[in-house]
Amino acid sequence: MNVMALLGRGVVGTALLVLYGTSVTAQSPQVLTLGDAARLAASQGAGLEAAWRRVDAARARVQQQRADLLPEISGVLGEGERTFNTTSLGFDIKDPVTGLDFFSPIGEVRGPVRTWDARGTVRQNIMDLAAFARVRAAHGAAGASAAEASNASQQAAAAAAVAYVNALRADGQLAARETDSTLTAELVKLAHNQLAAGTGIALDVTRAEAQLSATHAQLIAARAGQERSRLQLQRVLGLPLGTPLTLADSLGDTPAAEAAPSADEATAAALTTRTDLRFMNVRVDAAKRQLTALRAERLPTISAFANQGRTGKNSGQLLNTYSWGVQLSVPVFDGLRREGRIAEQRSAVRELDARRRDVVQQASLEVREALLDVAATRAQVASAGERQILAERELAQARGRYAAGIAGNADVITALLGLNAARAQLVDARAAFHMARVAFARAQGIVTKMP
């Protein structure tokens, strides 16, 4: 591939970028900082709607359980026919004159008798401690669902922060490859000029063009990587794919070193703010409430009932009837089914308590690891920056020697490759540092509070 073809591709690519930039500007790109991305994902990130719908379902179950504490009112209107055996009624009716039975002692089938009945019934639990306990358990389950949704929000915020840093890394890689492309194009131009002046050789031109081709391929890959990172960021933010975004931060924005909190202080803070630990605490409380509700089923219940209606052989001759009473129900024996449910729920409480202790240990581990990573990656950024400075100095010296005709461009290309690697290392080191910052914020449960 000759130089003109490469330059032609560069012109076309630049024109496309200009057109793309004009289109994006027309769509008013959304400007986001790292903290903005985390907060946006926490409020509308992918998958959060399902979590909040589960919260709505849990709250609806609270209303279902509360129904056991409210009166039940029903009405019945019926009409039908029946036959009956006189002995099944238990009446011993005799003729007051003759003293004989009105009905045969062995029974008689009478009817059919048509009856109408219109009746209303009211039932109210007066004392039902198990129902109260079930309502409290349902409230606990609803709280656990809300805590789970809050934890999902924090997880979405952390995922968005990671995607944001990946997008910054892709931007940094693209900028580095563009700089490499510019330097390589200058090297090709210098090689052609020296060949035309008779101070260079064709091998230098071929070597420079080969490096330009390789750099062009890297530039294409970097652009694709940038677009892919933007799509991933839009996905975790819950935005339509293709939404124009402008990242307000950059990998070079490295906060000044501050006195880091001790591991114990950071862990203590994390245990009060992490949503996953709060979620586990609420789950354990909800499981204990459910266990209390099961135990309360052993207690007696008291309820009152009343019904009143009119009944008769036809709708025109209905007589008023009623019944009322107070009922005491005492659970005696249910085949040990309740005891089995209590034992099962007690085991569930113990399991959740063990998982909560594991979450506490995991939180402590993540905080300590994040503190180590922040310190280590900050030092790596400084080391990678020094390497890039030295690589730039080496390239400048090699170009000077080549321009003076003292050496060929092999040293320049070697130095250029070294600078390429140094830039990539610095971009990776800065990205790792910001990832460590995100990991530390996530370990403390404060991703949405990042600037």
C-alpha positions, 0 to 999 in steps of 0.5 A: 500500500503506497503513501497516497492511499494511506493518506487518502484513507486518512482524509476520508476517515477525518471527513467521516469523523467531522460529519459524525461530530456534526451529527452528534452536536445536532443531537445535544450530547449528554455530558456525564461525569463518573459520578453522574453515570453512577447516579443515572444507572442507580435510578434507571439502569438496566434490570432495576425496573424488575427489582422495583416490581418485586417490591410492589408485589411484596407490598401487595402481599402485606395487604393480603395478610392484613385482610385477616384482621379486617371484617369479612362481609358476604351476602347470599341470595338463594332459591331451591327445592329439597326433600327431607326425612322427618326423622332426620329433623329430630322432632317428636310431634304428637296430635294433642287430641289423639296422642298419635304421632304426626309422622311415622316413627320410622320416618317419612319423606316429605317435599319437595319444599321450595325455599327462598333465602336472602342473608348477610354474614359478618365475621371479625377476628377479635384476637388472632395473634398469628394474623398479627405476626403474619402481617409483621412478617409480610412487612419484613418481606416487603422491606427485604424486597426494597433493600434488594432493589436498593442493592441492585441500584448500587450494583448498577451504579458500580457497573456503570462506573466500571463501564465509564472507566472502560470508555475513558480507557478506550478514549485514551487508547484512541488518542494514543493511536492517533498520536502514533499515526501522526508520528508515523506519517511524519516518518514516512514523509521524512524517509521520502524526502531523504530518498529524493535528496539522495541521503536515504535508501528505499529500505527506509521508505519501505520500513516506514510505510510498513509501520504506517500500515500497522499503525493504521490497523491499530487506529481502526481497532482503537476506534472500534473499541471506543464505539463498543465501549460507548455502547456498553456504557449506554446499555448499563445506563439504560439509555437507547443505544446510539445516544450521544454521550460526552465524558466530562472526565479523562484518564489524566484526571488523577486526584492528588494523593490524600491520607488514606483511611486505615483499613479498620476505619474504612471497614467500619464505615463500609459496614454502615453504608453497604446496601448488600449488608443492609439487605442481608440484615433485613432478610434475617429480620424478615425470616425471624418474623416469619418464624414468630408468625409460625409459632403464633399459630399455636395460640388460640383465636377468638372471632365473632360472627353474625348473620341475618336474613329472610327465608320462606317458601316464596318471595312474598312470605319471607320471615326474618332469621338470624344467628350470632356468636363468639367462637374460640378456636384452639389448635390441638394437633395437626399431625406435627405439620406446624412443628416441621414448618417451624423447624424448616424456618429456624434452619432458614434463619440460621442459614441467612445469619451465616450468609450475613457473617460471610458478607461482613467478612467479604466487605472487610476483604474488599475494603482492604484489597481496594485500599491496596489497589489504590496505592499500588495503581497510583505508584504504577501511574507515576512509573508509567509516566516516567517510562513515557517521558523516557520513551519520548526522549529516546524517539526525539534522539533517534529522529534527530540522528536519522534527520542528520543522516547519522543512522537509518530509521530502524532506530526511529521505528524501534523507539516509536514502538517503545513509545507506543508501548509506553503510551499503552502502559500509561493508559492501562495504568491510569485506567487501573487507578480509576478502577481501583477508585471505583472498587474502593467506593463500591467496597464502602457502598458510596459509588453514587457519591463519587464526583 
